[in-house]
Amino acid sequence: KSWGSKIIIYSSTALLFILSYIAYCYYSNFQQKFPVSEKIIFEIKQGDSEYTIFYNLHQQNLINNPNIAYYFFRFSKRFNKKQNFTSGEYEVNNQGNLNSLIDDFINNNIYYHKITIAEGLSSKKIVELLNQQEKLVGNIETIPPEGSLFPSTYYFSKGIKKTKIIERMKRKMTNTLDLLWEERRDNLKLHNKLEALILASIIEKETGISGERKTISSVFHNRLNLNMRLQSDPTVTYGITEGFDLGRPL
């Protein structure tokens, strides 16, 4: 009876130790916040195995033990029927942990980069900015028509073609111009949407202060009604530089 009691005590102690160790391994790998001071981008490359992903997480000091994390995940996958990871870039910050990051992997919550196209930029300048984006791929063979690209902030994932961003810019410009053209005043001396876009571009270049644009617009419309020349400096500058900065007073 004495030996039986000891066996029970030893077994219970061993079991408690094992369970405590399992709980510690799970917490330290899956629930503990990532030890990063600022956000970093973790990438799953096309063809990476699940073990490779956990190993790479360990290499970036995001988890303690890739083997334990991997087998924990494989075990839970049997019961939760979790789907496969999706390749792409993912944001890692000190508010997240491995559990939340795995959810991102499965749900394709990839990280999006952004590029801001300021108002008044020429098509050539916009293409130049796109070509500077290392996360975009492909080439833009032809400079889009002037005024066909809508200025805004665009979000994209790594590996997207530059031409896809161009298509989005064109589509947004077309939709916006169609909407504004329908809402135009009837007495404007503008024959089509292109003329309206050109005039809006000239007004945009005349001033960077939004409060002044209404006055400048009135001046130009008065000149159009009198069949006068617009006499706008930005039109001359554009003729010289094709949309790039002149670098000196006109």
Secondary structure, DSSP 8 states (H G I E B T S, - for coil): -HHHHHHHHHHHHHHHHHHHHHHHHHIIIIIS----SS-EEEEE-TT--HHHHHHHHHHTTSSS-HHHHHHHHHHHHHHH-------EEEEE-TT--HHHHHHHHHHT----EEEE--TT--HHHHHHHHHT-TT-BS---S---TT-S--SEEEE-TT-BHHHHHHHHHHHHHHHHHHHHHT--TT----SHHHHHHHHHHHHHH-S-HHHHHHHHHHHHHHHHTT-----HHHHHHHHHTTS--SS--
